[in-house]
Each structure stands twice: as structure tokens, then as C-alpha cells.
Amino acid sequence: MAQYSRISGSVGLITLSNPPVNALSAAVRQGIVDTVEKALGDPQVKSVVICGQDGIFCGGADIKEFGKNMSGPPLIPMIHTIECATKPMVAAIEGSALGGGLELALGCHYRIAHSKARLGLPEVTLGLLPAAGGSQRLPRLIGVPAALDLITTGRHVTAAEALQLGIVDQVTDHATVDAAVKFALSVAGKPLDTRRISTYPCPHVSDVDALCENVMQKVRKSAHGAIAPIACVQAVRAAATLPYTQGMEREKELMATLYTSGQARALQYSFFAQRAVSKWRIPSGARWDTSTPRPLHKVAVIGLGTMGRGITVALAQAGLPVITVETHEKQLMEAKRAVSDMLNRGAKRRGVAPPLDKISYSCNLQDLADVDLVIEAVFEDMTLKKKVFRQLSAVCKPGTLLCTNTSGLDVDQLASQSRNPELVVGMHFFAPAHVMKLLEVVYGPQSSPQAVATAMQLGKKMGKVSVAVGNCRGFVGNRMLKLYTEQASFLLEEGATPDLVDQAIEEFGFPMGVFKVSDLSGLDVGWRIRKEEKLAGLSVASGQSTRIREGRRYSPLADLLCEQGRFGQKTGRGWYQYDKPGGRVARSDPWLHHFLEEYRAQHGLVARHIDHQEVLERCLYAMINEGFRILEDGIAAGPEDIDVIYVFGYGWPRHRGGPMFYSGMVGLEKVLERLEHYYQAHPDVPHLQPCRLLRRLVARGSPPVHKWREVIKNLHSQL
Ligand SMILES: CC(C)(COP(=O)(O)OP(=O)(O)OC[C@H]1O[C@@H](n2cnc3c(N)ncnc32)[C@H](O)[C@@H]1OP(=O)(O)O)[C@@H](O)C(=O)NCCC(=O)NCCSC(=O)C[C@@H](O)CCCCCCCCCCCCC(=O)O
């Protein structure tokens, strides 16, 4: 787990060896303790280099060990021994030095990094803080403001930035271990008193209290209820105000609270869930490790509206040659200007050249004859999409993959328009498509393993977190969202206000409440779909009650607002009022409150008091219940897929893991009991009826989330 050798006569070389990221498991820690002792005890050895196997220094503590009984030597004394060593210890950093990995390097007397290395203390993203001395050493090394930035955000820095900040002593473009060994030879025998970071005073800041308070306020605002960023500020403040040993005590105290917290469990679950979804498998038996993606030399985007533009930008930024098609020259040129602006802005931010030359623009579908993959991003209209698919089938070379960007239309219906339905998949991007991380890759019963593998790999190349999901109305994300927004509207009918509902949801940790999001995305979008589905507008069957559709409760509130031209931010009025059309600051609207009162009076509804708890239970449990149905239907492979979709696409607070993980934290029995309660109170809302999988899980004693797949498998095998 740590190998030891002596090279160049007098340099002890310790190599961490725990693929794939050399995490500091108990065995690795033991290996380090043993090899350090060996090196320090060997009179021939004058200096020591610590490196990692396979081009990565160390990904930090072994996250899989968290929550279990700790065994093996602890990190803090191990790093302390390294720092106290009387022979120079040099860290040779290749790949990544993260978390405990960087803390280990900070215990060394010198750090040499490869130019492509990344360094950071990302513990905050796991609900923790750098508790192997990182919160105390980093501020002493680089100063309080820079340490606060790195530790509270968990961001990784490049080797160049690490050099500039003073985290590393040297950056090399060559073999890092060779450079470190050369360096170790050059410092052998030199005094080390000035190299032990724990002995440094923290660099002076004029008003450390004001600085920390300022950062604390910012952190509280952006944390949406997460506790780790706050503890990180407190730990760094301790470094700035207390001697090292007392600072270490404070670090330990703060870590003890975080370590056992539900938030840390949720964030660590989320870390592994994000990785688990890339290992997709679909009901046909196709899976990530047996399916070969098709190489993509050139791709196309059809339709340059908001989504098409974002997708084009993301493809070009991923380095792929793209040809884009719009029907009219004027729209094409308008889109070209917008895409170029977006690329220029992005490039400026990242300090790189804009990849403008990756994109070509055309009004002619015939230009797509030689592309390997097309993403159709035309208007969300089945007739139009079908027409485009028929045209593409005729134009594209054999083997071209046809992908549709849709937020919920039937991908199988579209596939049926193609000569090769096995080459059709859905790619549900989220707006703005060049920013949002989530991609739902929608497979149908005929989609080939290669088609799914190619779309998943393309998503990864575009920097997306891609999740493979089955085809159904709304796929996973929007299917669940429908239930959430529906409950929110019902609550307004029953006595709540948009302000109250949004406040409850924002306090839970969503960046925006459901009605603010609706105003932002535009109420007209859903209205058009409901009109097409004959749920709203003139096509509603005559004699139909305003509040019932297809035998179920229906809330026409959003339709009524649309009929008044209240489409949200774009019209300056929606569930809230804005200072002007396009305004962004939502203000409570007395008109809306009056409108709700009139609506209730008209329909004989008596407003009752609704509290935050009911808002959360109704909105979130209805959504969670649908998540269980999605698992039952085999549309998502496991709870992790749903949770990743919600965290990356719908603003679900990451420190709450995702809706399915959250239901486990609340307790499945409780979720079941509350759903039963609400279904009894609202029998005209069938979606509140607890689904079979939820009942089955409770009957099995509510196993933890990682055991649900077994229960789901049993359920499927009985169907
Ligand atoms: C390193 C990466 C950047 C690599 O990225 P890449 O894309 O190449 O690869 P993947 O991300 O796909 O990962 C490959 C593979 O490896 C697994 N993995 C990655 N990192 C770890 C890890 N750190 N531990 C375990 N496993 C890891 C990953 O899951 C993949 O596995 P798979 O099966 O899917 O192939 C990237 O991986 C990355 O960013 N990793 C995470 C980096 C990170 O966040 N590091 C910080 C870890 S936390 C830490 O270091 C804490 C320290 O500060 C030490 C703290 C001391 C602890 C003391 C505990 C005291 C407790 C006291 C409380 C007592 C309370 C009481 O009981 O009273």
C-alpha cells in the first residue's frame, strides 16, 4: 500500500499505491507510517520523496471508510511525524493532491508539482472540513483570505495557481519524481526549521474578525442550509486567531460535529451516486462496460433556438466540429451572432481562445450527409420533430445517430420515423444547455447499446453528468416535477400563497421556490403543452368541471394567469410582480392574492392555515412517491439515478442527497404514513396514493438506499 525504495544513492522514495486514486485507506496510512520509519532510520538516506503510483499523488482520505469504525494509524500524528522529520521530506505531486492528499503534502517540507496537477481541499463538498491539519496549515502558508476561498469552496487549483499562491515550491513539465529526487538531493542536510508550516505564524490580516464575518455572510447565503462551509470558516478563523495546537483542537471539535452529520452522509452518497450513474445498464442488458461508443468526428445541431444555441456552444467548447442548421438565413445569422457572443464570453472567462472555427452554419439539411451524430433541437412539437426525423433519415449517411433534444416527448414515436430506430436516442439538455450539468439520455426499446454508449460518452465529453433513463412522459426529472408543481398549485387553492410555498421550499435548500422558477421559465410553456393535451384552453371538453380533468383533481390557476397574459418574468407579471418585463426581482403581488381569494370564493373553497411542514410534505412526498413508481416501472435503474438528476438538474440541495436518499433520511415509514394521510384527505389525487415499491420497502424493514435495488429486482421478477 506504500512501497519503499532507495534511489540516487541517498533518496528514500515512498510510493503510495492504492489504485485508482491512492486514497489514504487504513492500509495506505500503515504503509506510510512503516516506510517513513524505514527511511528516517536508514543512515544512507539523506532526504525522502513521497509520490503516488500511476500518475496521481493522492485523492485524499478513503471516503468509503467514513461512517465505519476507524482502524489503522490516524492521519494527524502521521503527518506530524513527517513534518517533524529531520531529513527533508519532498512531495512529488502528479495528477491530483486533494483533501488528505494535500494535507499530507503540506506536512512535507517541500512540494514539487507537475504543471498538469490539480490541488485542493474539497472536503466541504463532502460535508466535512480539512481535518488532518489542512484548515490550520493552509492559512499559515498562503494567508487567511486565500485559504478561506479554497477551503470554503473546495475548488481545485492548477499547479500554476498553486505556485503563485505559495502552496508548491516548484512546477515542472518533466517527470515529477525525477525533478523531486533532484530537488531532494539539493536540499539534503539543509536546516528545516523554516520549512515546518505548523510553526509559521498566520500572515497578518488587518481585521480578521471583519474578514471572517464577511466571508461567513457570503457562505451562509450560498450554502442554502449546508453546515460544512460555515464550519470551514470557523476553522480558518481559529488558525488566524489561535496558536497551532489550540487551532488543531478547534479543527477536531468542528470535524466531530460534521463527521456524524446527516449532511455529510448525503454529500458522500452524492459523490458516489454521481460516479455510479456513469456505469449505466439498461433493461435490454446493454451496459457501460460491454458497449462501445461510436467515434464522433463531426456532429450537427438542427434548430438554433435557446436550446440549440446552448448545445452548439457546449459541443464547440468540448472541441467537436459542429455544423448547425436553421431554416432561414436571417435566423441563422442571428443565432451565429448569439453563439459567437456566448463562446467569446466563455473563452474570456476561462482565459482561452474562443473555438469559433469549430462551428459552421447552414440553411441546408443536405449539408448533414457526412455527420456522425445529429442533435435535433427544433421546437417542442411532435409533428415538426417527426418531419425533421424523416428528412434526416433520408439525408444522413448510414449509421448516423439521431438524437432528439426534448423535455418529455415520446422518443419511441420519433424513432419510428427513422429507417434505423436503433440509432435513435433522446438527449434531454437543461437550459442554459452550455451551463447546466445534467443530461438525461433517453433510450427506447430499440435503441442499440452503441447508440446509448455514444450519447453517454458525448455527454461526458461536453462536461455533463449524464444519466440513462427509459422513455416515458417527462422521463425522470419532469415526470416527478409535474407532481411537485401540481401539489404547489393545490396548496394555493387551499389557502397558501406563492410566497409561503416558495419560502418553505427555499428554506429546505432549493435555490428558488417552485413559483419563482415557474415565473423564470415562463408560464406559457406549460400552458401550450396543456392546451395540446386538451387539459386547458378551448379544447377542454364542454361540461368538464374547471377543477377536474380525466376524473382527477386539476388546478387551472396557471392557465387562468396565462389567459391574463401573466407569463412570468418575461411579461413582468406571473405568480409575482416584477419592476418591468424581463425584471428579475420577484415581489409579492397583492393582485395575485386578491385573485386567489376570488378564485376560492368562486369555487366554494375555504382558505385554511397551511404551514411549511405541509408544503414540504405535500410537494416533496408526492414527488418522491412518483420516484418510487419510476423505479417500479424500470425507467430509472436505481435511486442514485433519480437523485443525481434532481441534484444536477433541478436544484435539489446536494446536502440532502436527492429526493430518494432524503426519503430514507426522513424514514420510509413516515413518508408512507404521511402519503396515506394526504391521500385520505385528497382521494381525487391518485398520485398521493403510496405506490407498491414504497410499501414493499417498508414491509422489508426500510433497508438503506444502497439495498433498494435488490427489492426492486424482486418486484420486477414477480411482474
Ligand atoms: C481524485 C479525482 C479527482 C479523480 O477523478 P477521476 O475522474 O479520475 O476518477 P473518479 O472520480 O471517477 O474516481 C475513480 C474511482 O475512485 C473512487 N474515489 C475517488 N476518490 C476517492 C476517495 N477519496 N476515497 C475513496 N474512493 C475514491 C471513485 O469513487 C471512483 O470509484 P469507482 O468505483 O466509481 O471507479 C476524483 O476522484 C475526486 O475528486 N475524488 C475525491 C477527492 C476528495 O474529495 N478528497 C477528499 C476526501 S475527504 C478527506 O481527505 C478528509 C481529510 O481532510 C482527512 C480528515 C481526517 C479524518 C479524521 C476523521 C476523524 C473523525 C472524528 C470524528 C469522530 C466523531 C465521533 O465518532 O465521535
The ligand as an SDF file (V2000), in Angstrom:
LIG
                    3D

 68 70  0  0  0  0  0  0  0  0999 V2000
   -9.2910   12.1950   -7.4510 C   0  0  0  0  0  0  0  0  0  0  0  0
  -10.2800   12.5540   -8.5080 C   0  0  0  0  0  0  0  0  0  0  0  0
  -10.0730   13.9830   -8.9940 C   0  0  0  0  0  0  0  0  0  0  0  0
  -10.0980   11.5910   -9.7140 C   0  0  0  0  0  0  0  0  0  0  0  0
  -11.0800   11.8560  -10.6930 O   0  0  0  0  0  0  0  0  0  0  0  0
  -11.3330   10.8160  -11.8850 P   0  0  0  0  0  0  0  0  0  0  0  0
  -12.3760   11.4360  -12.7380 O   0  0  0  0  0  0  0  0  0  0  0  0
  -10.0480   10.4330  -12.4860 O   0  0  0  0  0  0  0  0  0  0  0  0
  -11.8740    9.4890  -11.2190 O   0  0  0  0  0  0  0  0  0  0  0  0
  -13.2250    9.2390  -10.4420 P   0  0  0  0  0  0  0  0  0  0  0  0
  -13.6880   10.4550   -9.7510 O   0  0  0  0  0  0  0  0  0  0  0  0
  -14.1860    8.5630  -11.3380 O   0  0  0  0  0  0  0  0  0  0  0  0
  -12.7500    8.2320   -9.3130 O   0  0  0  0  0  0  0  0  0  0  0  0
  -12.2550    6.9500   -9.6540 C   0  0  0  0  0  0  0  0  0  0  0  0
  -12.6670    5.9830   -8.5910 C   0  0  0  0  0  0  0  0  0  0  0  0
  -12.0270    6.3270   -7.3600 O   0  0  0  0  0  0  0  0  0  0  0  0
  -13.0010    6.4970   -6.3350 C   0  0  0  0  0  0  0  0  0  0  0  0
  -12.5050    7.5660   -5.4460 N   0  0  0  0  0  0  0  0  0  0  0  0
  -12.0690    8.7660   -5.7830 C   0  0  0  0  0  0  0  0  0  0  0  0
  -11.6410    9.4420   -4.7230 N   0  0  0  0  0  0  0  0  0  0  0  0
  -11.8210    8.6280   -3.6630 C   0  0  0  0  0  0  0  0  0  0  0  0
  -11.5660    8.7540   -2.2780 C   0  0  0  0  0  0  0  0  0  0  0  0
  -11.0160    9.8750   -1.7520 N   0  0  0  0  0  0  0  0  0  0  0  0
  -11.8830    7.7320   -1.4810 N   0  0  0  0  0  0  0  0  0  0  0  0
  -12.4250    6.6010   -1.9790 C   0  0  0  0  0  0  0  0  0  0  0  0
  -12.6900    6.4150   -3.2980 N   0  0  0  0  0  0  0  0  0  0  0  0
  -12.3780    7.4160   -4.1130 C   0  0  0  0  0  0  0  0  0  0  0  0
  -14.2650    6.8930   -7.0870 C   0  0  0  0  0  0  0  0  0  0  0  0
  -15.3950    6.6150   -6.3020 O   0  0  0  0  0  0  0  0  0  0  0  0
  -14.1600    6.0200   -8.2940 C   0  0  0  0  0  0  0  0  0  0  0  0
  -14.5480    4.7300   -7.8980 O   0  0  0  0  0  0  0  0  0  0  0  0
  -15.3260    3.7790   -8.8820 P   0  0  0  0  0  0  0  0  0  0  0  0
  -15.6520    2.5900   -8.0680 O   0  0  0  0  0  0  0  0  0  0  0  0
  -16.5190    4.5460   -9.3460 O   0  0  0  0  0  0  0  0  0  0  0  0
  -14.4000    3.5170  -10.0200 O   0  0  0  0  0  0  0  0  0  0  0  0
  -11.7170   12.3910   -8.0060 C   0  0  0  0  0  0  0  0  0  0  0  0
  -11.9920   11.0390   -7.7860 O   0  0  0  0  0  0  0  0  0  0  0  0
  -12.0170   13.1220   -6.7450 C   0  0  0  0  0  0  0  0  0  0  0  0
  -12.2940   14.2920   -6.7850 O   0  0  0  0  0  0  0  0  0  0  0  0
  -12.0020   12.4170   -5.6260 N   0  0  0  0  0  0  0  0  0  0  0  0
  -12.4110   12.9410   -4.3370 C   0  0  0  0  0  0  0  0  0  0  0  0
  -11.3710   13.8460   -3.7550 C   0  0  0  0  0  0  0  0  0  0  0  0
  -11.7870   14.2960   -2.3860 C   0  0  0  0  0  0  0  0  0  0  0  0
  -12.8790   14.8070   -2.2020 O   0  0  0  0  0  0  0  0  0  0  0  0
  -10.9150   14.1360   -1.4160 N   0  0  0  0  0  0  0  0  0  0  0  0
  -11.1810   14.4730   -0.0560 C   0  0  0  0  0  0  0  0  0  0  0  0
  -11.5300   13.2730    0.7290 C   0  0  0  0  0  0  0  0  0  0  0  0
  -12.0010   13.6590    2.4020 S   0  0  0  0  0  0  0  0  0  0  0  0
  -10.5050   13.9150    3.1690 C   0  0  0  0  0  0  0  0  0  0  0  0
   -9.4950   13.7960    2.5770 O   0  0  0  0  0  0  0  0  0  0  0  0
  -10.5900   14.2270    4.6270 C   0  0  0  0  0  0  0  0  0  0  0  0
   -9.2960   14.6770    5.1730 C   0  0  0  0  0  0  0  0  0  0  0  0
   -9.2890   16.0320    5.4790 O   0  0  0  0  0  0  0  0  0  0  0  0
   -8.8810   13.8590    6.3580 C   0  0  0  0  0  0  0  0  0  0  0  0
   -9.7020   14.0890    7.5560 C   0  0  0  0  0  0  0  0  0  0  0  0
   -9.2570   13.2790    8.7290 C   0  0  0  0  0  0  0  0  0  0  0  0
  -10.3260   12.3270    9.0880 C   0  0  0  0  0  0  0  0  0  0  0  0
  -10.3040   12.1310   10.5520 C   0  0  0  0  0  0  0  0  0  0  0  0
  -11.6050   11.5340   10.9650 C   0  0  0  0  0  0  0  0  0  0  0  0
  -11.8630   11.9650   12.3630 C   0  0  0  0  0  0  0  0  0  0  0  0
  -13.2520   11.7260   12.7100 C   0  0  0  0  0  0  0  0  0  0  0  0
  -13.5190   12.3510   14.0470 C   0  0  0  0  0  0  0  0  0  0  0  0
  -14.9330   12.3320   14.3350 C   0  0  0  0  0  0  0  0  0  0  0  0
  -15.2510   11.4250   15.4340 C   0  0  0  0  0  0  0  0  0  0  0  0
  -16.6820   11.5040   15.6700 C   0  0  0  0  0  0  0  0  0  0  0  0
  -17.0890   10.5080   16.6690 C   0  0  0  0  0  0  0  0  0  0  0  0
  -17.2860    9.3580   16.2870 O   0  0  0  0  0  0  0  0  0  0  0  0
  -17.1950   10.9110   17.8210 O   0  0  0  0  0  0  0  0  0  0  0  0
  1  2  1  0
  2  3  1  0
  2  4  1  0
  2 36  1  0
  4  5  1  0
  5  6  1  0
  6  7  2  0
  6  8  1  0
  6  9  1  0
  9 10  1  0
 10 11  2  0
 10 12  1  0
 10 13  1  0
 13 14  1  0
 14 15  1  0
 15 16  1  0
 15 30  1  0
 16 17  1  0
 17 18  1  0
 17 28  1  0
 18 19  1  0
 18 27  1  0
 19 20  2  0
 20 21  1  0
 21 22  1  0
 21 27  2  0
 22 23  1  0
 22 24  2  0
 24 25  1  0
 25 26  2  0
 26 27  1  0
 28 29  1  0
 28 30  1  0
 30 31  1  0
 31 32  1  0
 32 33  2  0
 32 34  1  0
 32 35  1  0
 36 37  1  0
 36 38  1  0
 38 39  2  0
 38 40  1  0
 40 41  1  0
 41 42  1  0
 42 43  1  0
 43 44  2  0
 43 45  1  0
 45 46  1  0
 46 47  1  0
 47 48  1  0
 48 49  1  0
 49 50  2  0
 49 51  1  0
 51 52  1  0
 52 53  1  0
 52 54  1  0
 54 55  1  0
 55 56  1  0
 56 57  1  0
 57 58  1  0
 58 59  1  0
 59 60  1  0
 60 61  1  0
 61 62  1  0
 62 63  1  0
 63 64  1  0
 64 65  1  0
 65 66  1  0
 66 67  2  0
 66 68  1  0
M  END
$$$$
